[in-house]
Amino acid sequence: MVAVFVALFYAFLRPRVVFIVLMLVFGMILAFFRASHELEGEHTIRQFYEKSVIVVGVIDGDPETDEKGTKFKLKDLRFGENEEVKLAGNLYISEYKNEKLARGDGVALIGKMSAGFGTYVGYMYRPRIIRHLRPEPGDLILKVRNWFSARIKKLIEEPQVNLGMSYLLGMKSGLPDDLNENLRIVGLVHIVVASGAHLSILVDIAKKIFGRISRMASLLFSLLFILFFMALVGWTPSILRAGVMAILTLITWYVGRKISPIRMIALVMAGTLLINPMFIINLGWLLSFASFGGIMILGPRLTKFFYGDKKPGFIGETVTTTLSATLMTLPITLYYYGTISLISVVANLLILPTLPYAMGLVFLTGVVSGIPGLETVVAFVTQKLLDFHIAVVNFFGEMSYFLIKIPQYIPWVFLIYLLIIVPLLIGLFKQKMVKLRQVEY
């Protein structure tokens, strides 16, 4: 096992293709050992399908509450009150509306368990909670987040405050079902899922403020911002991918080295799969890597195709970025949802330019809460900006004639990647040949 980790580290230091291949091979070996533990737990849990059972576990991530109830993920599973052995795997729990639950809470449930789906080994619909335990002192960062969000919620109305909190901290709980659906329809789900966009804004702020002191100060405070934000949001697959990617990018920036996007993606994919091999079938993980790969790999090629050697303006850059991410996530979106919007680029153009301001104003609302006069002004401006975002999402979300629908779970949609990858490989081959000719002459 130690030899595998050494080989992975050596592969990171050596930029040659052979070491990248070795890194993937060794990563798969480690993933196999991790996955075997997960599969063993899944095999044990299957015996409880379609039976009434007592399950003890810990809430993983933030519970999501809407009009229909509360949903959460349960980990560290034990079956029966006196069972000592923890089993690997996660359960998906759909509970009655319960806003008292929080991540890290221990719960004991009794109810009927059904077969799971996706990365979930089992599913329980509205079980009865027979015990609820909150550890002490508990998650201190979560307490800070809840305290700060309560200050904001006193000043901004719903659903605007729910959208604002999802922007700032990735807290999707409370978003109305129709708004959630419209966000998905117009291709704006990524703005309410804490990911690379949020971290890039934080890193830019840290660099602008602390970059005046020194390069080291910029690096340290950027890393602190990233880690603190990840702890606030929780260790979801998308934020884990974005955080690891941001940290590696910062380190390579500090030491003055460049790392190719393909190599960066391969490293982070291997690393996150070591943490949890079941991420490979997690929708958030797949969409996160696909969108990032589109922006970093496909984006520059589209920019070159449309603009040549010219630098695109803000609108052009937004269009190519959105188009790149949309194309790379298209097969996954079609497979799981069966829909794709033709107006997502327009919606992104209207929302993305003001997203940093919306995040900043929501944060400022929490800071000035309690200051008479100032809190009213800041909250008013924040609410009006969020009103604009909701109006844009609902306006485009109702344009169903721009929505392409196909049946879900059709595997052939992944053949679309051939239309994307083959031209990319041809372009890279031609680029390599041009460089070789230049060397020869």
C-alpha positions as CSV (number, residue, x, y, z in Angstrom):
1,M,0.0,0.0,0.0
2,V,2.9,2.4,0.9
3,A,4.5,1.6,-2.5
4,V,1.3,2.6,-4.3
5,F,1.2,6.0,-2.5
6,V,4.9,6.5,-3.3
7,A,4.3,5.7,-7.0
8,L,1.3,8.2,-7.0
9,F,3.5,10.9,-5.6
10,Y,6.3,10.2,-8.1
11,A,3.8,10.3,-10.9
12,F,2.7,13.8,-9.8
13,L,6.3,15.1,-9.9
14,R,7.1,13.6,-13.3
15,P,5.2,15.1,-16.2
16,R,5.7,12.2,-18.7
17,V,2.7,10.4,-20.0
18,V,4.0,7.0,-18.8
19,F,3.9,8.2,-15.2
20,I,0.3,9.5,-15.6
21,V,-0.7,6.0,-16.9
22,L,1.1,4.4,-13.9
23,M,-0.7,6.9,-11.6
24,L,-4.1,5.8,-12.9
25,V,-3.2,2.1,-12.6
26,F,-2.0,2.5,-9.0
27,G,-5.0,4.7,-8.3
28,M,-7.3,1.9,-9.6
29,I,-5.5,-0.6,-7.3
30,L,-6.1,1.5,-4.3
31,A,-9.7,2.2,-5.4
32,F,-10.2,-1.6,-5.7
33,F,-9.3,-2.1,-2.0
34,R,-11.5,0.8,-1.0
35,A,-14.4,-0.4,-3.2
36,S,-14.2,-4.0,-1.8
37,H,-14.9,-2.6,1.7
38,E,-17.9,-0.7,0.3
39,L,-19.2,-3.7,-1.6
40,E,-18.9,-6.0,1.5
41,G,-21.0,-3.6,3.5
42,E,-23.6,-3.4,0.7
43,H,-23.8,-7.2,0.5
44,T,-24.6,-7.3,4.2
45,I,-27.2,-4.6,4.1
46,R,-29.1,-6.2,1.2
47,Q,-30.5,-8.8,3.6
48,F,-32.6,-6.1,5.2
49,Y,-34.4,-5.1,2.0
50,E,-38.2,-5.0,2.3
51,K,-38.0,-5.5,6.1
52,S,-38.7,-3.2,9.0
53,V,-35.3,-2.5,10.7
54,I,-33.7,-0.3,13.3
55,V,-30.8,1.7,11.7
56,V,-28.3,3.8,13.7
57,G,-26.1,6.2,11.8
58,V,-24.7,9.7,11.4
59,I,-26.2,12.4,9.1
60,D,-23.8,13.1,6.3
61,G,-24.0,16.5,4.7
62,D,-26.7,19.1,5.2
63,P,-30.3,17.8,5.2
64,E,-32.5,19.4,2.5
65,T,-35.9,20.6,3.5
66,D,-38.7,21.7,1.1
67,E,-42.5,21.6,1.0
68,K,-42.5,17.8,0.7
69,G,-40.3,17.1,3.7
70,T,-36.6,16.6,4.7
71,K,-34.1,14.4,2.9
72,F,-30.7,13.4,4.2
73,K,-27.9,10.9,3.8
74,L,-27.0,8.5,6.6
75,K,-23.5,7.0,7.0
76,D,-21.6,4.9,9.7
77,L,-24.5,2.4,9.6
78,R,-25.3,0.0,12.4
79,F,-28.3,-2.2,12.3
80,G,-30.1,-3.0,15.6
81,E,-29.7,-1.1,18.9
82,N,-26.9,-3.3,20.2
83,E,-25.0,-3.8,16.9
84,E,-21.4,-2.8,17.3
85,V,-20.1,-3.2,13.7
86,K,-20.3,-0.2,11.5
87,L,-21.0,-1.0,7.8
88,A,-19.8,1.0,4.8
89,G,-22.4,2.5,2.6
90,N,-25.0,5.3,2.7
91,L,-28.8,5.3,3.1
92,Y,-31.1,7.9,1.5
93,I,-33.7,8.9,4.1
94,S,-36.9,10.8,3.1
95,E,-38.4,12.1,6.4
96,Y,-41.3,14.3,7.4
97,K,-40.4,18.0,7.5
98,N,-37.9,18.2,10.3
99,E,-35.7,21.4,10.5
100,K,-34.1,20.3,13.8
101,L,-31.8,17.8,12.0
102,A,-28.3,18.9,11.1
103,R,-25.2,17.3,9.7
104,G,-23.2,15.3,12.2
105,D,-26.2,14.4,14.2
106,G,-26.6,10.8,15.4
107,V,-30.0,9.3,14.8
108,A,-31.7,5.9,15.3
109,L,-34.6,5.2,12.8
110,I,-37.1,2.4,12.6
111,G,-38.9,1.7,9.3
112,K,-39.0,-0.3,6.2
113,M,-35.9,-0.3,4.0
114,S,-36.0,-0.6,0.2
115,A,-33.3,-1.1,-2.4
116,G,-31.1,1.9,-3.0
117,F,-30.3,3.9,-6.1
118,G,-27.1,5.6,-7.5
119,T,-24.5,5.6,-4.7
120,Y,-27.1,4.8,-2.0
121,V,-27.2,1.2,-0.8
122,G,-30.7,1.6,0.7
123,Y,-33.7,3.9,0.9
124,M,-36.1,4.6,3.8
125,Y,-39.3,6.5,3.3
126,R,-40.5,8.4,6.3
127,P,-39.1,6.2,9.1
128,R,-39.8,7.0,12.7
129,I,-37.0,8.7,14.6
130,I,-36.6,6.9,17.9
131,R,-33.4,8.7,19.0
132,H,-31.7,12.0,18.0
133,L,-28.4,12.9,19.5
134,R,-26.4,16.0,18.8
135,P,-22.7,15.6,19.8
136,E,-21.1,18.2,22.1
137,P,-19.4,20.5,21.4
138,G,-20.4,19.4,17.9
139,D,-19.5,21.0,14.6
140,L,-18.3,24.5,15.6
141,I,-18.1,25.7,12.0
142,L,-21.7,24.6,11.4
143,K,-22.8,26.6,14.5
144,V,-21.0,29.7,13.1
145,R,-22.7,29.2,9.7
146,N,-26.1,28.8,11.3
147,W,-25.6,31.9,13.5
148,F,-24.6,33.9,10.5
149,S,-27.4,32.7,8.2
150,A,-29.9,33.5,11.0
151,R,-28.7,37.1,10.9
152,I,-29.3,37.2,7.1
153,K,-32.7,35.5,7.3
154,K,-34.0,38.3,9.6
155,L,-33.5,40.9,6.9
156,I,-34.4,39.2,3.6
157,E,-37.6,37.5,2.7
158,E,-38.1,34.0,1.2
159,P,-37.5,32.6,-1.3
160,Q,-34.9,35.3,-2.0
161,V,-32.9,34.6,1.2
162,N,-32.9,30.8,0.3
163,L,-31.4,31.6,-3.1
164,G,-28.9,33.9,-1.5
165,M,-27.8,31.4,1.1
166,S,-27.4,28.8,-1.7
167,Y,-25.2,31.2,-3.6
168,L,-23.1,32.0,-0.5
169,L,-22.8,28.7,1.3
170,G,-24.4,26.1,-0.9
171,M,-27.4,25.8,1.4
172,K,-30.1,24.5,-1.0
173,S,-32.6,23.7,1.8
174,G,-35.7,25.8,1.5
175,L,-35.6,26.5,-2.2
176,P,-39.1,26.1,-3.7
177,D,-39.6,23.1,-5.9
178,D,-40.7,25.3,-8.9
179,L,-37.5,27.4,-8.6
180,N,-35.3,24.3,-8.3
181,E,-36.9,22.9,-11.4
182,N,-36.5,26.1,-13.4
183,L,-32.9,26.3,-12.4
184,R,-32.4,22.9,-13.8
185,I,-34.3,23.6,-16.9
186,V,-32.3,26.7,-17.8
187,G,-29.0,25.1,-16.9
188,L,-28.2,27.2,-13.8
189,V,-28.1,24.4,-11.2
190,H,-24.3,25.0,-10.9
191,I,-24.8,28.4,-9.3
192,V,-26.7,26.9,-6.3
193,V,-24.2,24.1,-5.8
194,A,-21.0,25.2,-4.0
195,S,-18.2,24.4,-6.5
196,G,-15.3,25.9,-8.4
197,A,-17.1,29.2,-9.2
198,H,-17.5,30.0,-5.5
199,L,-13.9,29.1,-4.7
200,S,-12.5,31.1,-7.6
201,I,-14.4,34.2,-6.3
202,L,-12.9,33.7,-2.8
203,V,-9.4,33.2,-4.2
204,D,-9.7,36.3,-6.3
205,I,-10.7,38.3,-3.2
206,A,-7.8,36.9,-1.2
207,K,-5.3,37.7,-3.9
208,K,-6.6,41.2,-4.3
209,I,-6.4,41.9,-0.6
210,F,-3.4,40.0,0.6
211,G,-1.4,40.0,-2.7
212,R,-0.4,43.5,-1.8
213,I,1.5,42.1,1.2
214,S,3.4,39.3,-0.4
215,R,2.9,36.3,-2.6
216,M,3.2,34.0,0.4
217,A,0.4,35.9,2.2
218,S,-1.8,35.6,-0.9
219,L,-1.2,31.8,-1.0
220,L,-1.8,31.2,2.8
221,F,-5.0,33.3,3.0
222,S,-6.3,31.8,-0.2
223,L,-5.8,28.3,1.2
224,L,-7.4,29.3,4.5
225,F,-10.5,30.7,2.6
226,I,-10.8,27.5,0.6
227,L,-10.5,25.2,3.6
228,F,-12.9,27.3,5.7
229,F,-15.4,27.4,2.9
230,M,-15.2,23.7,2.3
231,A,-15.8,23.1,6.0
232,L,-18.8,25.4,6.0
233,V,-20.4,23.7,3.0
234,G,-19.5,20.1,3.9
235,W,-17.4,17.6,2.1
236,T,-19.7,16.9,-0.9
237,P,-18.2,15.3,-4.1
238,S,-18.4,18.6,-6.0
239,I,-16.9,20.8,-3.4
240,L,-14.2,18.2,-2.7
241,R,-13.3,18.2,-6.4
242,A,-13.3,22.0,-6.6
243,G,-11.3,22.4,-3.3
244,V,-8.5,19.9,-4.3
245,M,-8.3,21.4,-7.7
246,A,-8.1,25.0,-6.3
247,I,-5.4,24.0,-3.8
248,L,-3.3,22.3,-6.5
249,T,-3.7,25.3,-8.8
250,L,-2.6,27.7,-6.1
251,I,0.5,25.6,-5.2
252,T,1.6,25.4,-8.8
253,W,1.0,29.2,-9.2
254,Y,3.1,29.9,-6.2
255,V,6.0,27.8,-7.2
256,G,5.9,29.1,-10.8
257,R,5.0,25.9,-12.5
258,K,2.3,25.1,-15.0
259,I,0.3,21.8,-15.0
260,S,-1.7,20.7,-17.9
261,P,-5.5,20.6,-17.4
262,I,-5.6,16.9,-18.4
263,R,-2.9,16.0,-15.9
264,M,-4.6,18.1,-13.2
265,I,-8.0,16.4,-13.8
266,A,-6.4,12.9,-13.8
267,L,-4.7,13.6,-10.5
268,V,-7.8,15.0,-8.7
269,M,-10.0,12.2,-10.1
270,A,-7.6,9.6,-8.8
271,G,-7.3,11.4,-5.4
272,T,-11.1,11.8,-4.9
273,L,-11.8,8.2,-5.9
274,L,-9.3,7.1,-3.3
275,I,-11.4,8.9,-0.7
276,N,-14.6,7.3,-2.0
277,P,-14.6,5.0,-5.0
278,M,-18.4,5.2,-5.2
279,F,-18.0,8.8,-6.4
280,I,-17.6,7.2,-9.9
281,I,-21.4,6.9,-10.0
282,N,-22.2,10.1,-8.1
283,L,-24.0,12.6,-10.3
284,G,-22.5,15.6,-8.6
285,W,-19.0,14.2,-9.0
286,L,-19.6,13.4,-12.7
287,L,-21.1,16.8,-13.5
288,S,-18.3,18.6,-11.6
289,F,-15.5,17.0,-13.5
290,A,-17.3,17.2,-16.8
291,S,-18.0,20.9,-16.5
292,F,-14.5,21.6,-15.3
293,G,-13.0,19.5,-18.1
294,G,-15.1,21.4,-20.6
295,I,-14.0,24.8,-19.4
296,M,-10.3,23.9,-19.1
297,I,-9.9,21.6,-22.2
298,L,-12.7,22.4,-24.7
299,G,-13.0,26.1,-23.8
300,P,-9.6,27.2,-25.2
301,R,-10.2,25.3,-28.4
302,L,-13.6,27.0,-28.9
303,T,-12.1,30.4,-28.2
304,K,-9.4,29.7,-30.8
305,F,-12.0,28.6,-33.3
306,F,-14.2,31.6,-32.9
307,Y,-11.7,34.3,-32.1
308,G,-8.3,33.1,-33.4
309,D,-5.5,34.9,-31.6
310,K,-7.8,37.7,-30.4
311,K,-8.8,37.8,-26.8
312,P,-12.6,37.6,-26.4
313,G,-14.5,40.2,-24.4
314,F,-16.6,39.4,-21.3
315,I,-19.7,38.3,-23.3
316,G,-17.6,36.2,-25.7
317,E,-15.7,34.6,-22.8
318,T,-19.0,33.8,-20.9
319,V,-20.5,32.3,-24.1
320,T,-17.6,30.0,-24.8
321,T,-17.2,29.0,-21.1
322,T,-21.0,28.2,-20.8
323,L,-21.0,26.4,-24.2
324,S,-17.9,24.3,-23.2
325,A,-19.3,23.3,-19.9
326,T,-22.7,22.5,-21.4
327,L,-21.3,20.4,-24.2
328,M,-19.2,18.3,-21.8
329,T,-22.1,17.7,-19.4
330,L,-24.6,17.2,-22.1
331,P,-24.5,13.3,-22.3
332,I,-24.7,13.1,-18.5
333,T,-27.6,15.6,-18.3
334,L,-29.5,13.8,-21.1
335,Y,-28.9,10.4,-19.5
336,Y,-30.1,11.3,-16.0
337,Y,-32.7,14.1,-16.7
338,G,-33.6,13.6,-20.4
339,T,-33.7,17.4,-21.0
340,I,-31.5,20.1,-22.3
341,S,-32.2,23.8,-22.6
342,L,-31.3,25.8,-25.7
343,I,-31.4,29.1,-23.8
344,S,-29.0,28.2,-21.0
345,V,-26.3,30.5,-22.6
346,V,-28.6,33.5,-22.5
347,A,-29.6,32.8,-18.9
348,N,-26.0,32.4,-17.8
349,L,-25.1,35.7,-19.5
350,L,-27.8,37.5,-17.4
351,I,-27.0,35.8,-14.1
352,L,-23.2,35.1,-14.0
353,P,-22.0,38.8,-14.3
354,T,-23.9,39.7,-11.1
355,L,-23.3,36.5,-9.2
356,P,-20.2,37.8,-7.3
357,Y,-22.1,41.0,-6.3
358,A,-25.1,38.9,-5.1
359,M,-22.7,36.7,-3.0
360,G,-21.0,39.8,-1.6
361,L,-24.2,41.6,-0.8
362,V,-25.6,38.5,1.0
363,F,-22.4,38.3,3.1
364,L,-22.6,42.0,3.8
365,T,-26.2,41.7,4.9
366,G,-25.0,39.3,7.6
367,V,-22.2,41.6,8.6
368,V,-24.3,44.8,9.0
369,S,-27.2,43.0,10.6
370,G,-28.1,44.8,13.8
371,I,-26.9,48.3,12.6
372,P,-30.0,50.5,12.3
373,G,-30.4,52.1,8.9
374,L,-27.5,50.5,7.2
375,E,-28.9,46.9,7.5
376,T,-32.2,48.2,5.9
377,V,-30.3,49.7,2.9
378,V,-28.1,46.7,2.3
379,A,-30.9,44.2,2.7
380,F,-33.1,46.2,0.3
381,V,-30.4,46.2,-2.4
382,T,-29.6,42.5,-1.9
383,Q,-33.3,41.6,-2.1
384,K,-33.8,43.5,-5.4
385,L,-30.8,41.8,-7.0
386,L,-32.1,38.4,-5.9
387,D,-35.5,39.4,-7.2
388,F,-33.9,40.0,-10.6
389,H,-32.2,36.5,-10.5
390,I,-35.5,34.8,-9.6
391,A,-37.3,36.7,-12.3
392,V,-34.8,35.6,-15.0
393,V,-34.8,32.0,-13.9
394,N,-38.7,31.8,-13.8
395,F,-39.0,33.7,-17.2
396,F,-36.7,31.4,-19.1
397,G,-37.9,28.3,-17.1
398,E,-41.4,28.8,-18.4
399,M,-40.2,28.7,-22.1
400,S,-40.8,25.0,-22.5
401,Y,-40.5,25.3,-26.3
402,F,-36.8,25.8,-25.9
403,L,-36.5,22.5,-24.0
404,I,-35.4,19.4,-25.8
405,K,-36.8,16.2,-24.1
406,I,-35.8,12.6,-24.7
407,P,-36.4,9.4,-22.6
408,Q,-34.1,9.1,-19.6
409,Y,-31.4,6.4,-19.0
410,I,-30.6,5.8,-22.7
411,P,-26.9,4.7,-22.9
412,W,-26.4,5.8,-26.5
413,V,-26.3,9.5,-25.5
414,F,-22.7,9.0,-24.3
415,L,-21.7,8.5,-28.0
416,I,-22.0,12.3,-28.1
417,Y,-18.6,12.3,-26.4
418,L,-17.1,10.8,-29.7
419,L,-18.2,14.0,-31.5
420,I,-16.4,16.0,-28.9
421,I,-13.3,14.0,-28.1
422,V,-12.3,12.9,-31.7
423,P,-12.0,16.5,-33.0
424,L,-10.1,17.4,-29.9
425,L,-7.6,14.6,-30.4
426,I,-7.2,15.5,-34.1
427,G,-6.6,19.1,-33.1
428,L,-4.0,18.1,-30.5
429,F,-2.3,15.8,-33.1
430,K,-2.1,18.6,-35.6
431,Q,-0.8,21.0,-33.0
432,K,1.9,18.5,-32.1
433,M,2.9,18.0,-35.7
434,V,3.2,21.8,-36.2
435,K,5.6,22.1,-33.2
436,L,7.7,19.2,-34.5
437,R,8.1,20.9,-37.9
438,Q,9.1,24.1,-36.2
439,V,11.8,22.2,-34.3
440,E,13.1,20.6,-37.5
441,Y,13.4,24.0,-39.2
